[in-house]
Amino acid sequence: MLSFVDDLPSIDRCHKYYNFRKACYPRISTFLSSFNWLETLATTDIDSATCALYDALHYCVTSFVPLVVFKPSKFPSWFSKNLKNIVFAKKEMHAKYKASRNPADYNKFSNLRAQYKYYYKKCYKTFLDNTENKLKVNPRLFWDFVRKGRSSNGIPNSVHLNDLTATDPESISSLFSSYFNSVYVPSPASSLPVIPFAQHTLPSDCIFNVDDVENGLAALKNVHSVGLDGLSGTFLYNIRSVLCFPLWLLFRRSMDDGIFPSMLKISSVTPVFKSGDKSNVTNYRPISILSHIAKLFEHLVLKSIQPSVDFVLVDEQYGFQPGRSSTSNLIVFNNFVLEAFENRSQVKVLGSKSAVVPVPSGVPQGGHLSPLLFSLFINGITKAVPKCRFLMFADDLKLFRKIESEADCLALQNELDSISLWFSTLGLQFNTNKCKAMSFARRRLVFDYSYTINGSVIDRVASNSDLGVLFTADLNFRPHIDSICCRALKSLGFVMRTMNEFKLSGSLKTVYCSLVRSMLEYASVLWDPFVVTDSCHLEQVQRRFLSSAAYMLKIVHPPHDYTPVLRALGLTSLADRRVKANLAFLKKIIDGSLNAPSLLVQVNFKVPHRATRSRVPFAVPLHCTNYDKNKPIDRMMRLANEDPSFLSLP
């Protein structure tokens, strides 16, 4: 069951909330300890047992947690009581002067206005100092301040779905609810569909004890959010010692009966913007906000079965698996394209994002188990595409092969038809609006074939963003570098506007590294430039930050030489960081912390037949072109050979 919500602000409303920080937890613990939970939860069905536990918890909330009623202040949080009084006095005196036109009244108003400006700056300066100092003490409050400074990313005041338009919070929520419900597939009247090619050997039970439940509740310390069930993380944390046993009994009942409690299925759904027009409801995805108890249950199950499942999932799945990432997915694909270039072949890629439809048991997008269950659900995909290569990151799919003749085009179309039919058998379908066809080639004449999905022609593109990296037909990453530099400069502008009155280098550096530098380094081991122009373009963004930081922090440096600023902030050049990232990535491949067998087989260890003076650890293949020379794994091995400290890296 889903409850659709909106994130539009409420205006002029009185708010009520339970203050869980001031609850009488000794009385709550005494009350919960008075139950014979073994008898209470074992003598009824799982849904009745869940309701019995929740009734007890809700009684504790209404009886022992104070209910606070307040009206949100119209003033910013950093306004002091004295400043608020000055505002009221200033407005009153201004009204009096407008009525009397007495110069004496104007002088009093002018004096109050001057006081307001003085105390406004003073209060804001104090607020900024306190916020900056909270970076180490309470980082959450510091980042709350940073997030509030960004332009609003919320839902517009007017949204539309086809011919329907909504302009108020209630109708907007209803419109989102209508759209999200329309993409769901109703539960079958009979039994669940048989999933072809998806036979797995998995554990039949999950092992966890009372201590595991208590440890899970202990992780809710300082989590103040309140779930749709009305229970906050703080509340569950403070009663963890008396709640862990009944929760364990409830979870075990659920596992033994094979039934997930209906009450734990209730979640609120928040629309999250994907791309395109923000006012179009179809450009949002539903993210389910589960209760803390439901998430704890899923976490315990996931922790128990994860090791067994890791050996079952197909090697082409790179999403939601330990030791795998979007970067490793992209490098595997990039290597395939480069090898095709070396063989003077064309490559055709059909990228798509399948529309995920919840299975009849209900898998919310946002739960701990949802990604794993989806991966298992489509794990038989290898049997549907036996003749083509493919890579997945969760529900993002790339289907590709070398194209050397028209017969190869037909073979790729047949594989596409096969996988489309297989998805239909599972109750899934391709989102054809998101599917793209793209050819990779370094020659003018390419095979131009119109690929289709269920009769719909797939749009052909000359460039496409895949997992956050912009690919072009000739595998030139300069457009990607231009794109990330543009976005990073916009983010840098926000950082400098927000932090222009901060005086601590630590806070300024932290925000820059988190919001700006991270953009310039995402998947850099894939697109690391070998052209000086591209490298300088990236460095210009950091130099822009260093120039502003030097002015704000009063760091003296020679004109256009930011080395003193780098040292003062403890930063290094982006080029040096990319070298370290390459070496660290290669090290992870070798020591197994990065689960990428297809990349490991490309690492060539140098094993000389006789003693030589050379002590380099890798044999790097020779290439006749720069783009092949910069192939990620070959580049990493070459950098490792140039760094004598590589073998001693942690």
C-alpha positions in Angstrom: 0.0 0.0 0.0 1.3 3.4 -1.0 0.6 6.9 0.2 1.5 9.6 -2.3 2.9 12.8 -0.8 4.1 16.1 -2.2 7.0 18.3 -0.9 5.2 21.6 -1.4 5.5 23.9 1.7 2.5 24.5 3.9 1.6 28.1 4.6 0.1 29.6 7.7 -0.7 26.3 9.3 -0.3 25.3 12.9 1.8 22.1 13.2 1.6 19.4 15.8 4.3 16.8 16.5 5.3 14.4 19.1 8.5 15.5 20.9 10.2 12.1 21.1 13.3 13.6 22.7 11.3 14.4 25.8 9.4 11.2 26.0 9.2 9.3 29.4 11.2 6.3 28.3 11.4 4.6 31.7 7.6 4.4 31.8 7.5 3.2 28.2 10.0 0.5 28.9 8.0 -0.6 32.0 4.8 -0.7 30.0 6.3 -2.8 27.1 8.0 -5.1 29.6 4.6 -6.0 31.1 3.5 -8.0 28.0 4.0 -11.7 27.5 5.2 -11.2 24.0 5.8 -14.8 23.3 2.2 -15.6 24.0 0.8 -12.4 22.4 2.7 -12.7 19.1 2.6 -16.5 18.7 -1.1 -17.2 19.1 -2.5 -15.1 16.2 -1.8 -14.7 12.5 1.2 -12.5 11.4 -1.0 -9.5 10.5 -2.8 -9.6 13.9 0.5 -10.0 15.7 1.9 -7.0 13.9 -1.1 -4.9 14.8 -0.8 -6.0 18.4 2.8 -4.8 18.6 2.0 -1.5 16.8 -1.0 -0.9 19.1 1.3 -1.1 22.1 3.8 1.2 20.5 1.2 3.8 19.5 -0.3 3.7 23.0 3.2 4.5 24.3 3.4 7.4 21.9 0.0 8.9 22.8 0.5 8.3 26.5 4.1 9.0 27.3 5.3 11.4 24.5 4.4 15.1 24.8 2.4 16.5 21.9 3.7 20.0 20.9 1.6 22.5 19.0 3.4 25.4 17.2 3.1 27.8 14.4 6.1 28.1 12.1 7.9 31.3 12.5 8.0 33.6 9.5 11.5 34.8 10.5 14.7 33.0 9.6 16.1 30.6 12.2 19.0 32.9 13.0 16.8 35.9 14.0 17.3 36.7 17.7 14.4 37.7 20.0 15.8 41.2 20.2 16.0 41.5 16.4 12.4 40.3 16.1 11.3 42.9 18.6 13.1 45.6 16.5 11.3 44.4 13.4 7.9 44.8 15.1 8.8 48.2 16.6 10.1 49.4 13.2 6.9 48.4 11.4 4.7 50.0 14.0 6.7 53.2 13.9 6.7 53.3 10.1 2.9 53.0 10.2 2.7 55.8 12.8 4.8 58.1 10.7 2.8 57.4 7.5 -0.3 58.5 9.4 1.1 61.5 11.2 3.9 62.7 8.8 5.6 64.0 12.0 9.4 64.5 11.5 10.0 63.2 15.1 8.2 60.0 14.3 10.4 59.6 11.2 13.5 60.1 13.2 12.4 57.3 15.6 11.6 55.1 12.6 15.0 55.9 11.0 16.8 55.0 14.3 15.0 51.6 14.5 15.8 50.9 10.8 19.5 51.6 11.6 19.3 49.3 14.6 17.7 46.6 12.5 20.5 46.7 9.9 23.2 46.5 12.6 21.7 43.6 14.5 20.7 41.8 11.3 24.4 41.7 10.2 25.5 40.8 13.7 23.0 38.0 14.1 23.8 36.6 10.7 27.5 36.7 11.4 27.0 34.8 14.6 24.8 32.3 12.8 27.5 31.7 10.1 30.2 31.3 12.7 28.2 28.7 14.6 27.3 26.9 11.4 30.9 26.7 10.3 32.0 25.4 13.7 29.4 22.7 13.5 31.1 21.0 10.5 33.1 18.8 12.9 30.7 18.6 15.8 27.4 18.1 13.9 28.0 17.8 10.1 24.3 17.2 9.5 23.3 20.8 10.6 26.2 22.2 8.5 25.0 20.4 5.3 21.4 21.4 6.0 22.5 25.0 5.8 24.3 24.3 2.5 21.3 22.5 1.0 18.9 25.3 1.9 21.1 27.7 0.0 20.7 25.9 -3.3 17.9 26.8 -5.7 14.7 24.9 -5.1 14.7 21.5 -6.6 11.1 20.8 -5.4 8.0 20.1 -7.5 6.7 23.2 -9.4 3.5 24.8 -8.3 1.8 23.7 -11.5 2.3 20.2 -13.1 0.5 18.4 -15.9 -0.2 14.9 -17.1 -1.4 14.7 -20.7 -4.3 17.1 -20.7 -4.7 17.4 -16.9 -3.2 20.2 -14.9 -2.9 20.5 -11.1 -2.0 23.7 -9.2 -2.7 23.0 -5.5 -0.9 20.4 -3.2 -3.9 18.1 -3.0 -4.5 17.9 -6.8 -0.8 17.6 -7.5 -0.5 14.6 -5.1 -3.5 13.1 -6.8 -2.0 13.6 -10.2 1.2 11.9 -9.2 -0.8 9.1 -7.6 -2.8 8.6 -10.8 0.4 8.4 -12.9 2.3 6.1 -10.7 -0.6 3.8 -10.4 -1.0 3.6 -14.1 2.5 2.1 -14.6 1.8 -0.7 -12.1 0.7 -4.2 -13.4 -2.2 -5.7 -11.5 -1.6 -8.8 -9.5 -2.5 -12.0 -11.5 -5.8 -13.6 -10.5 -4.2 -17.0 -10.3 -0.6 -17.9 -9.3 2.6 -16.0 -9.9 4.1 -16.3 -13.4 6.8 -18.9 -14.0 10.1 -17.1 -14.5 12.0 -18.8 -17.3 15.8 -19.2 -17.1 15.7 -18.1 -13.4 16.5 -21.2 -11.4 18.8 -20.3 -8.4 20.2 -22.2 -5.5 19.5 -19.8 -2.6 19.2 -20.2 1.2 15.8 -21.2 2.3 16.0 -19.3 5.6 17.6 -16.2 7.1 19.6 -16.4 10.3 19.6 -13.5 12.8 19.1 -13.3 16.5 17.8 -10.9 19.1 21.2 -9.2 19.4 21.2 -8.5 15.7 17.8 -6.8 16.0 19.0 -4.7 19.0 22.1 -3.7 17.0 19.9 -2.6 14.1 17.8 -0.5 16.5 21.0 1.0 18.0 22.0 2.3 14.5 18.9 4.6 14.7 20.7 6.9 17.2 20.3 10.5 16.2 17.8 9.5 13.5 14.9 11.9 14.1 12.8 11.2 11.0 9.3 9.8 11.6 8.0 7.1 9.4 4.5 6.8 8.0 3.8 4.5 11.1 4.3 7.5 13.3 7.5 6.1 15.0 10.7 8.1 14.9 14.2 6.6 14.9 14.9 8.3 18.2 11.9 6.6 19.8 12.9 3.1 18.6 16.5 3.7 19.7 15.6 4.6 23.2 13.4 1.5 23.7 15.7 -0.9 21.9 16.4 -3.1 24.9 12.7 -3.9 25.5 11.7 -3.8 21.8 14.3 -6.1 20.3 12.7 -9.3 21.6 9.1 -8.7 20.3 10.5 -7.5 17.0 12.6 -10.6 16.7 9.6 -12.8 17.4 7.6 -10.9 14.8 10.4 -11.1 12.2 10.8 -14.8 12.8 7.0 -15.4 12.5 7.1 -13.6 9.2 10.0 -15.7 7.9 8.5 -19.0 9.2 5.1 -18.3 7.7 6.5 -16.8 4.5 4.2 -13.7 4.8 5.4 -10.1 4.9 3.1 -8.2 7.4 0.7 -6.0 5.6 1.3 -3.1 7.9 5.0 -3.0 7.0 4.1 -2.7 3.3 2.6 0.8 3.9 4.9 3.5 2.6 4.8 7.1 1.5 5.9 7.7 -2.1 7.9 10.9 -2.9 8.2 11.9 -6.6 11.9 12.4 -7.5 12.7 14.3 -10.7 14.7 12.4 -13.4 15.2 14.7 -16.4 13.3 16.8 -18.9 10.4 19.2 -18.1 9.9 19.5 -14.4 6.2 20.3 -14.8 5.6 17.0 -16.6 4.5 14.3 -14.1 5.9 11.5 -16.4 9.5 12.8 -15.8 9.4 11.7 -12.1 10.0 8.3 -10.5 8.4 7.1 -7.3 10.7 6.6 -4.3 9.1 4.7 -1.4 9.8 5.9 2.1 9.5 2.9 4.4 9.1 2.7 8.1 12.1 2.2 10.3 10.9 -1.2 11.4 10.3 -2.4 7.8 13.8 -1.2 6.8 15.3 -3.0 9.8 13.6 -6.2 8.8 14.8 -5.9 5.2 18.3 -5.1 6.4 18.5 -8.2 8.5 17.3 -10.4 5.7 19.7 -8.8 3.2 22.7 -9.2 5.5 21.9 -12.9 5.9 21.4 -13.8 2.3 23.8 -11.4 0.5 26.9 -13.7 0.6 24.9 -16.5 -1.0 23.3 -14.3 -3.6 26.6 -12.7 -4.7 27.6 -16.1 -6.3 24.3 -16.4 -8.2 23.9 -13.0 -10.0 25.2 -12.9 -13.5 28.6 -11.4 -14.1 27.1 -8.7 -16.4 25.2 -7.1 -13.5 27.2 -4.3 -11.9 24.5 -2.6 -9.8 24.0 -3.0 -6.1 26.8 -5.5 -5.7 29.8 -5.2 -3.3 33.0 -4.4 -5.2 31.3 -3.2 -8.3 30.3 0.2 -9.6 29.1 2.2 -12.5 32.8 3.0 -13.3 33.8 -0.6 -13.7 30.7 -1.2 -15.9 31.7 1.7 -18.2 35.3 0.6 -18.4 34.3 -2.9 -19.5 32.1 -1.4 -22.3 34.8 1.1 -23.2 37.4 -1.7 -23.7 35.0 -3.6 -25.9 34.6 -0.5 -28.2 38.3 0.2 -28.3 39.1 -3.4 -29.3 36.5 -3.1 -32.1 38.3 0.0 -33.2 41.6 -1.8 -33.3 40.0 -4.5 -35.5 38.4 -1.7 -37.7 34.9 -2.9 -36.8 31.7 -0.9 -36.1 29.9 -1.3 -32.9 26.2 -0.9 -32.4 24.8 -0.2 -28.9 21.1 -0.3 -27.9 20.8 1.4 -24.5 17.6 1.2 -22.7 16.0 1.6 -19.3 13.4 -1.1 -18.6 10.3 0.1 -16.8 10.3 -1.7 -13.5 6.9 -3.1 -12.5 6.5 -4.3 -8.9 6.0 -8.0 -8.6 2.8 -9.2 -6.9 4.6 -9.4 -3.5 5.3 -5.7 -3.7 8.8 -4.4 -4.1 9.1 -0.7 -3.3 11.8 1.4 -5.0 13.7 2.6 -2.0 13.8 -0.6 0.1 16.9 -2.5 1.1 15.8 -5.8 -0.6 14.3 -4.3 -3.7 17.5 -4.0 -5.8 18.5 -7.6 -4.9 15.0 -9.0 -5.7 14.9 -7.2 -9.0 18.4 -8.5 -9.9 17.3 -12.1 -9.1 14.1 -11.6 -11.0 16.0 -10.8 -14.3 19.0 -13.0 -13.6 18.1 -15.4 -16.4 18.7 -12.7 -19.0 21.8 -14.5 -20.3 19.7 -17.3 -21.8 17.6 -14.6 -23.7 20.6 -13.0 -25.4 23.1 -15.8 -26.1 24.8 -14.2 -29.1 25.3 -10.6 -28.0 27.2 -8.9 -25.3 25.3 -6.9 -22.6 26.0 -5.0 -19.4 23.6 -4.0 -16.7 23.6 -1.5 -13.8 20.4 -2.3 -11.9 17.7 -1.8 -14.6 19.9 0.1 -17.1 20.8 -2.2 -19.9 23.3 -2.0 -22.8 23.1 -4.6 -25.6 26.0 -4.5 -28.1 28.1 -6.4 -30.6 30.6 -5.8 -33.4 28.9 -5.0 -36.7 30.9 -6.1 -39.8 28.0 -6.9 -42.1 24.3 -6.6 -42.5 23.9 -10.1 -41.1 25.3 -8.7 -37.8 22.6 -6.1 -37.8 20.0 -8.7 -38.3 21.5 -10.8 -35.5 21.4 -7.9 -33.1 17.8 -7.2 -34.0 16.9 -10.9 -33.4 18.6 -10.6 -29.9 16.6 -7.5 -29.2 13.3 -9.2 -30.2 14.3 -12.2 -28.0 15.0 -10.1 -24.9 11.9 -8.0 -25.5 9.8 -11.2 -25.6 11.5 -12.5 -22.4 10.8 -9.3 -20.5 7.1 -9.6 -21.6 7.0 -13.1 -20.1 8.2 -11.6 -16.8 5.6 -8.8 -16.9 8.2 -6.2 -17.7 8.5 -3.9 -20.7 11.1 -1.6 -22.3 10.5 2.1 -22.0 10.9 2.7 -25.7 11.0 6.5 -25.1 14.3 6.0 -23.2 15.8 3.5 -25.6 18.6 4.8 -27.9 20.6 3.2 -30.8 24.1 4.4 -31.3 27.0 3.4 -33.5 30.6 3.6 -32.5 33.0 3.8 -35.4 36.1 5.7 -36.6 35.2 5.6 -40.2 32.8 7.5 -42.4 30.9 4.7 -43.9 28.9 2.8 -41.2 26.0 0.3 -41.4 22.8 2.3 -40.9 20.1 -0.1 -39.7 16.8 0.9 -38.1 16.3 -1.2 -35.0 12.9 -1.7 -33.5 11.3 -2.8 -30.2 7.8 -4.3 -30.6 7.4 -2.5 -33.9 8.6 0.9 -32.6 11.8 2.3 -34.2 14.5 3.2 -31.7 15.8 6.7 -31.9 19.3 6.9 -33.2 21.7 9.4 -31.5 25.3 10.6 -32.2 26.1 11.0 -28.5 24.5 9.6 -25.4 25.0 9.9 -21.6 25.5 6.5 -20.0 25.6 6.3 -16.2 26.7 9.9 -16.0 29.4 9.8 -18.8 28.8 11.3 -22.2 29.9 9.0 -25.0 30.4 10.1 -28.6 30.5 7.9 -31.8 34.3 8.2 -32.0 34.8 7.7 -28.3 36.2 11.2 -27.8 35.6 12.3 -24.2 36.2 16.0 -24.9 32.5 16.8 -25.0 32.1 15.0 -21.6 34.9 17.1 -20.2 33.4 20.3 -21.5 30.0 19.3 -20.0 31.3 18.5 -16.5 33.4 21.6 -16.4 30.3 23.7 -17.3 28.3 22.0 -14.5 31.1 22.3 -12.0 31.5 26.0 -12.7 27.8 26.5 -12.0 28.1 24.6 -8.7 31.3 26.5 -7.9 29.3 29.8 -8.3 26.8 28.5 -5.7 29.6 27.5 -3.3 31.3 30.8 -3.4 28.0 32.7 -3.0 27.0 30.5 0.0 30.4 30.5 1.6 31.6 34.0 0.9 31.5 35.0 4.6 33.0 31.8 6.0 36.5 32.2 7.4 37.6 28.6 8.1 39.6 26.9 5.3 38.3 23.5 6.4 34.6 24.2 5.8 35.4 25.9 2.4 37.5 23.0 1.3 34.9 20.4 2.4 32.1 22.0 0.4 34.3 22.5 -2.7 35.4 18.9 -2.6 31.9 17.6 -2.1 30.0 19.7 -4.6 32.5 20.7 -7.2 35.6 18.5 -7.3 33.5 15.3 -7.2 31.9 16.3 -10.5 35.4 16.7 -12.1 36.5 13.3 -10.9 33.5 10.9 -11.3 34.7 7.9 -13.4 37.9 9.8 -14.3 39.8 6.5 -14.7 37.6 6.0 -17.8 38.0 9.4 -19.5 41.3 10.6 -18.1 42.5 12.9 -20.9 45.8 12.4 -22.7 45.6 15.8 -24.4 47.0 18.8 -22.5 44.2 21.1 -23.6 41.5 18.9 -21.9 43.6 18.6 -18.7 44.1 22.3 -18.6 40.3 22.8 -19.0 39.7 20.8 -15.9 42.4 22.6 -13.9 40.9 25.9 -14.8 37.9 25.1 -12.6 40.0 24.4 -9.6 42.1 27.5 -10.2 38.9 29.5 -10.2 38.1 28.1 -6.8 41.7 28.7 -5.5 41.6 32.4 -6.7 38.3 33.0 -4.7 39.6 31.0 -1.7 42.8 33.0 -1.6 40.8 36.3 -1.5 38.3 35.0 1.1 41.0 33.5 3.4 43.6 36.2 2.7 46.2 33.8 1.5 49.1 35.6 -0.2 50.4 34.1 -3.5 52.3 35.3 -6.6 50.1 36.3 -9.6 48.6 33.2 -11.4 50.6 30.9 -9.1 48.3 29.1 -6.8 50.8 26.7 -5.3 50.7 28.5 -1.9 46.9 28.2 -1.8 47.0 24.5 -2.6 49.4 24.0 0.3 47.4 26.1 2.7 44.2 24.1 1.8 45.9 20.7 1.7 44.9 20.2 -2.0 46.7 18.8 -5.0 46.3 19.3 -8.7 43.5 17.4 -10.4 46.0 15.7 -12.7 47.9 14.3 -9.7 44.7 13.0 -8.2 43.7 11.3 -11.4 47.1 9.5 -11.4 46.4 8.3 -7.9 42.9 7.3 -8.8 44.3 5.2 -11.7 46.8 3.4 -9.5 44.2 2.8 -6.7 41.7 1.4 -9.3 44.4 -1.0 -10.6 45.3 -2.0 -7.1 41.7 -2.9 -6.3 41.4 -5.0 -9.4 44.5 -7.0 -8.5 43.7 -7.5 -4.8 40.1 -8.5 -5.5 38.4 -5.6 -3.6 37.0 -4.6 -7.0 34.9 -7.5 -8.4 35.6 -7.2 -12.1 37.0 -10.5 -13.6 36.6 -9.1 -17.2 39.0 -6.3 -16.2 41.4 -8.5 -14.3 42.1 -10.7 -17.3 43.4 -7.6 -19.2 46.1 -7.0 -16.5 49.4 -8.3 -18.0 52.0 -9.1 -15.3 55.5 -9.1 -16.6 57.2 -12.5 -16.1 60.7 -12.4 -17.7 62.3 -15.6 -18.9 65.6 -14.4 -17.6 67.0 -11.9 -15.1 67.0 -8.4 -16.4 67.6 -4.9 -15.0 63.9 -4.0 -15.6 61.8 -4.2 -12.4 58.5 -3.0 -13.9 55.6 -5.2 -12.8 53.4 -5.0 -15.9 53.8 -5.7 -19.7 52.0 -3.0 -21.5 50.9 -3.8 -25.1 52.1 -1.5 -27.9 49.5 0.6 -29.7 49.7 2.6 -32.9 47.0 5.2 -32.0 46.7 7.6 -29.0 43.1 6.5 -28.1 44.2 2.9 -27.9 47.3 3.9 -25.9 45.0 5.6 -23.4 42.8 2.5 -23.0 42.0 2.5 -19.2 43.7 -0.7 -18.1 46.8 -0.1 -20.3 47.1 3.4 -19.0 46.9 2.2 -15.4 49.6 -0.4 -16.0 51.8 2.2 -17.7 51.4 4.6 -14.8 52.2 1.8 -12.3 55.4 1.0 -14.2 56.4 4.6 -13.8 55.7 4.7 -10.1 58.2 2.7 -8.0 55.9 2.9 -5.0 52.9 1.2 -6.6 53.6 -2.3 -5.2 53.6 -0.7 -1.7 50.3 1.0 -2.0 47.8 0.0 0.8 
